Amino acid sequence: MQDCYNSALWILGAREHSEKELRDKLARKGFSETEIHDAIVRLLEYNYLSDERFASSFARSRASKPLGKQRILNELRMKGINDDAAKKAVDELDADWFELALQLKQKKFGIAVTNDYKEKSKQTRYLVYRGFSFDEVKYAIEHTELGS
């Protein structure tokens, strides 16, 4: 059990992990379910492992890319974070999703507004894939300059 616990500490020393991520990594290292369970209980007891802290850190990191709310929520769910904790982490960001979508659009496609249907479709797909809502995408592709 001590080897499993030490491995878990080493993994957590690199960055925050969700409980699911840590379980998966320890299982890949060949530790038994009992060893993993005991190590995780101990980590939770000492507050070395926290899904809430991980979710908050991960959401901040992904919003700075920038990625949209929906993409961040989906990625948190894939990391094993429950819906309530994921929504809480995203809501705590206090991000202006419209401005983030605009910044991303301008970084990728420039500040000019296009009237070309194919180009608008391309920009829309790009922003939707990155997790922005259709309202945020519409805002981003219809604005001509920063701050307007």
Summary of the structure (lengths in Angstrom):
residues: 148
radius of gyration: 19.7
end to end distance: 58.6
largest distance: 63.0
contacts: 437
relative contact order: 0.12
helix: 70%
strand: 0%
